[in-house]
Amino acid sequence: MILSQIVAVAKNKVMGINNTLPWDIPEDMKFFREKTKGHVMIMGRKTFDSLGEPLPRRFHIVISSQTNLNYNHPHVEVVPNLEQAIQAAAKRLPEWPQEVFIIGGSGVFEESFPVTNKIYLTLIDKEFSGDVYYPDIPEQFELTEKKQVEGLIPFAFTTWERKQ
């Protein structure tokens, strides 16, 4: 199993405000859709709730300490911690691809760094106000790819991989 984080981050490390994205970058939303479609995704409860509803053609594993959560959807499973989320993802792999995406929030990203293989980070070349920040990428990762995109809000698609 390959564990990959996927996230968009402003120049000042902001990745969200009031459980929404503080920017509108269609190219990044398309990148997220194309990367995660058909895959298992791991996320915290607030991140899942921010989606509004389960995303089509994906399996959602939601980490929450709330034991009474029941989203009543065939592609949603609730677990109490990251370790059980990874175990739940592994059980789904016969029917889903090997790459599992971690999509947030901040605490889930930070806790998952030790087991993450790859980070798809959209780096937005602008500062935004926000209340959720992406943690520093540990030194065990190195930048392996960068594609700059110019526009109203310039940004770069970057890929970080765990050093061998």
Rosetta blueprint (number, residue, H / E / L):
1 M L
2 I E
3 L E
4 S E
5 Q E
6 I E
7 V E
8 A E
9 V E
10 A E
11 K L
12 N L
13 K L
14 V E
15 M E
16 G E
17 I E
18 N L
19 N L
20 T E
21 L L
22 P L
23 W L
24 D L
25 I L
26 P H
27 E H
28 D H
29 M H
30 K H
31 F H
32 F H
33 R H
34 E H
35 K H
36 T H
37 K L
38 G L
39 H L
40 V E
41 M E
42 I E
43 M E
44 G E
45 R H
46 K H
47 T H
48 F H
49 D H
50 S H
51 L H
52 G L
53 E L
54 P L
55 L L
56 P L
57 R L
58 R L
59 F E
60 H E
61 I E
62 V E
63 I E
64 S L
65 S L
66 Q L
67 T L
68 N L
69 L L
70 N L
71 Y L
72 N L
73 H L
74 P L
75 H L
76 V E
77 E E
78 V E
79 V E
80 P L
81 N L
82 L H
83 E H
84 Q H
85 A H
86 I H
87 Q H
88 A H
89 A H
90 A H
91 K H
92 R H
93 L L
94 P L
95 E L
96 W L
97 P L
98 Q L
99 E E
100 V E
101 F E
102 I E
103 I L
104 G L
105 G L
106 S H
107 G H
108 V H
109 F H
110 E H
111 E H
112 S H
113 F H
114 P H
115 V H
116 T L
117 N L
118 K E
119 I E
120 Y E
121 L E
122 T E
123 L E
124 I E
125 D L
126 K L
127 E L
128 F L
129 S L
130 G L
131 D L
132 V E
133 Y E
134 Y L
135 P L
136 D L
137 I L
138 P L
139 E L
140 Q L
141 F E
142 E E
143 L E
144 T E
145 E E
146 K E
147 K E
148 Q E
149 V E
150 E L
151 G L
152 L L
153 I L
154 P L
155 F E
156 A E
157 F E
158 T E
159 T E
160 W E
161 E E
162 R E
163 K L
164 Q L
